[in-house]
Amino acid sequence: MPETTTKPQKRRNIEKDAATYWLSHEARLKIRAVAKKRHLEAPALLEIIAEELAHKYLSPEEIAETEQEARGIIVKRQQDQTS
């Protein structure tokens, strides 16, 4: 059986804290640099990237589900703020 070699995976510094993901310093700096070059704030660039990836990899049904879930999160946060 032939021996296979795999390229070592670069470690990613990603931690989940509630709904927030902490990016590695390198990833954050790259996002900020690309956003600056496109005259955008980093969150706006991430919104664009997420939209492009969703349309590339998700079905229309999956996109609709995520949009519905996002609307639910917004409603819940608004309710929590008024409570």
C-alpha atoms as one frame of an Amber mdcrd trajectory, in Angstrom:
protein
   0.000   0.000   0.000   1.523   3.354  -0.986   2.385   5.710   1.801   0.480
   8.963   1.751   1.785  12.183   3.112  -0.318  15.041   4.278   0.670  18.617
   4.545   0.699  19.705   8.188  -2.345  21.817   8.944  -1.691  25.351  10.077
  -3.046  25.841  13.585  -5.965  28.184  13.788  -6.661  30.228  16.891 -10.447
  30.046  16.821 -12.480  29.921  20.000 -16.234  30.066  20.357 -17.638  32.414
  22.964 -21.462  32.414  22.751 -22.126  33.630  19.191 -18.718  35.246  18.779
 -15.696  33.668  17.156 -12.276  35.006  17.992 -10.003  35.047  14.961  -6.261
  34.650  14.957  -4.295  37.891  14.848  -3.138  37.014  11.333  -6.691  36.484
  10.057  -7.917  39.691  11.689  -5.058  41.709  10.155  -5.681  40.228   6.699
  -9.388  41.059   6.900  -8.619  44.589   8.044  -6.095  45.076   5.204  -8.490
  43.837   2.521 -11.320  45.938   3.953  -9.132  49.033   3.954  -8.128  48.407
   0.346 -11.826  48.151  -0.613 -12.704  51.262   1.464 -14.872  49.235   3.856
 -15.023  48.561   7.557 -14.027  44.977   8.471 -17.580  43.949   9.535 -18.959
  45.138   6.180 -16.337  43.080   4.346 -17.221  40.012   6.427 -20.898  40.480
   5.527 -19.980  40.545   1.822 -17.746  37.482   2.137 -20.441  35.562   4.045
 -23.041  36.420   1.393 -20.748  35.330  -1.457 -19.867  32.059   0.284 -23.496
  31.344   1.093 -24.529  31.721  -2.532 -21.610  29.564  -3.614 -22.019  26.685
  -1.145 -25.581  26.722   0.208 -28.849  25.837  -1.429 -31.567  28.492  -1.642
 -33.400  26.622   1.122 -30.349  26.715   3.404 -29.925  30.434   2.732 -33.588
  31.044   3.596 -33.177  29.032   6.818 -30.151  31.065   7.912 -31.939  34.335
   7.092 -34.955  33.221   9.136 -32.715  32.189  12.037 -30.924  35.557  11.896
 -34.257  37.409  12.021 -35.192  35.329  15.072 -31.935  36.283  16.799 -32.593
  39.970  16.088 -36.110  39.756  17.533 -34.845  37.946  20.651 -32.113  40.543
  21.236 -34.610  43.379  20.827 -36.924  41.706  23.332 -34.025  41.186  25.758
 -33.086  44.876  25.497 -36.605  46.034  26.286 -36.928  43.667  29.257
